Amino acid sequence: MKQLGIAYFTARGRQTAQLVAAAFADEYDILRYEGGGRRTGHSAGPESTGSLNLKDWCGSLFSSRADGIIFVGACGIAVRTIAPFIKSKTTDPAVLVIDEAGQFVISLLSGHLGGANLLAEQAASILGATPVITTATDVNGKFAVDVFAKENHLRIGSMKAAKEISAAILRGEKIGVICEGKIEGELPPELVLMRNQNQKTVPDLNPAESGSKGNARIRTDALISIGLPFFTLKSTDPISEQTEPVQRASMTPPVILNLYPKSFILGIGCRKGKPEQEITKAVQWAIDMLGITMEEIVGVASIDLKKEEPGLLEFCRKNELQFETYPAEILAEVEGNFSPSSFVKHVTGVDNVCERAALCMARKMSEQPASEPETDELPVRPELSEAVGYGQPDSEPVKDEWPARPEIEEAAGYRQPDPTETGGRLVLRKQAEDGVTVAVAEKSWSVRF
């Protein structure tokens, strides 16, 4: 259950806090702090008192990755209390301040990624108060890329790039969007959907978007790339309806924000007793081949013979991954062109565990039948440019070279339908490493604006 800390310091503040706590009790485990050093537990349970310093209480919530902290009192108290614990907008909890009379609810920290803006609006609605939100995109009514990423469960490749994209949007510039998955909803006016044309990336313009006299100018040196891990784009000249797009080299790379969906499933088979460290090594080797990270993995699948395998269970626990196993008869029903092994079939009852399990889970998570037939044709993919590099998270080393996705697909040997149409595909066939086999499948995914 999600955790929400609520601190208050006066009798009137307690009344306000109780209204908020009661409304959020079904969604959050409420951890209260009363002025004077008294802490109480879950709002639904008996109150237990004990001496606890406010900063210690707050620090424990930061370290336990609580979802939010609400101070009912002065802003100064909240600022001084949280200051030693603030680290990153990607990890800090939402922090709100509510005046003890319940007139204003201030989103103080982690407005977008932490969800403080949304929490402030919810709390304000409960109290009949005025939400105070100061983030620039919200104030100006503009598209917020970090909110979009959070709502669509996308990992932000670079917070620096996200900041530059937001700054460009606030300057009134158009931002290009290239998405590998399905797009639902209406594209915000700040964004322009891009398409590929003869190896050149150009905006998908129509007369209504081009403006009067064809004078629309679209910046394409700022780009949001969704689900394209093998993608890079050279700078392009501004494009108008009457101008032929031309690729040009640039010493300064464009601003490219890569957003990665959690869409990959690991299929794992291993010898009995394989330790977690060796499983991790084999998995890392496999995902390095694809150029993806553990943050993009959503689950692990195997045969039910491995449902109590200690190394596998520890691997999933450490990486917070969903783990599913399937009986041999279910895996045998998954249709496709897999890498057979007579030894594996003799031991498990099915000719391949990791590929079948990965694809089975991918199709299940995509709400598609596991027996859906394959096609012998690879889907047509746009060749966006030579993939000589792509944006990595700020904390990760930048890799100098990645092969283009079609080369990876050919090397992996799969002939699967596009995930947006079929609900799942293999992207890496069985790879063996010291008694561990790993395959990777991708579930279908979409983004909604």
HELIX and SHEET records of a PDB file:
HELIX    1   1 ALA A   11  PHE A   24  1                                  14    
HELIX    2   2 LEU A   54  SER A   63  1                                  10    
HELIX    3   3 CYS A   75  ILE A   82  1                                   8    
HELIX    4   4 ALA A   83  PHE A   85  5                                   3    
HELIX    5   5 ALA A  116  LEU A  127  1                                  12    
HELIX    6   6 ALA A  136  VAL A  139  1                                   4    
HELIX    7   7 VAL A  145  GLU A  151  1                                   7    
HELIX    8   8 MET A  159  LEU A  170  1                                  12    
HELIX    9   9 PRO A  207  SER A  210  1                                   4    
HELIX   10  10 SER A  212  GLY A  214  5                                   3    
HELIX   11  11 GLU A  276  LEU A  290  1                                  15    
HELIX   12  12 MET A  294  GLU A  296  5                                   3    
HELIX   13  13 ASP A  304  LYS A  306  5                                   3    
HELIX   14  14 PRO A  310  ASN A  319  1                                  10    
HELIX   15  15 ALA A  328  ALA A  332  1                                   5    
HELIX   16  16 SER A  342  THR A  348  1                                   7    
HELIX   17  17 CYS A  354  MET A  365  1                                  12    
HELIX   18  18 ARG A  405  ALA A  412  1                                   8    
HELIX   19  19 PRO A  419  THR A  422  1                                   4    
SHEET    1   A 7 ARG A  38  THR A  40  0                                        
SHEET    2   A 7 TYR A  28  GLU A  34 -1                                        
SHEET    3   A 7 LYS A   2  TYR A   8  1                                        
SHEET    4   A 7 GLY A  68  VAL A  72  1                                        
SHEET    5   A 7 ALA A  94  ILE A  98  1                                        
SHEET    6   A 7 PHE A 104  LEU A 109 -1                                        
SHEET    7   A 7 THR A 130  VAL A 132  1                                        
SHEET    1   B 6 LEU A 154  ILE A 156  0                                        
SHEET    2   B 6 VAL A 255  PRO A 261 -1                                        
SHEET    3   B 6 ALA A 222  ILE A 226  1                                        
SHEET    4   B 6 ILE A 175  CYS A 179  1                                        
SHEET    5   B 6 LEU A 191  GLN A 197  1                                        
SHEET    6   B 6 LYS A 200  PRO A 203 -1                                        
SHEET    1   C 2 LYS A 182  GLU A 184  0                                        
SHEET    2   C 2 SER A 446  ARG A 448  1                                        
SHEET    1   D 5 GLN A 322  TYR A 326  0                                        
SHEET    2   D 5 ILE A 297  ILE A 303  1                                        
SHEET    3   D 5 PHE A 264  CYS A 270  1                                        
SHEET    4   D 5 VAL A 436  LYS A 443 -1                                        
SHEET    5   D 5 GLY A 424  GLU A 433 -1                                        
END                                                                             
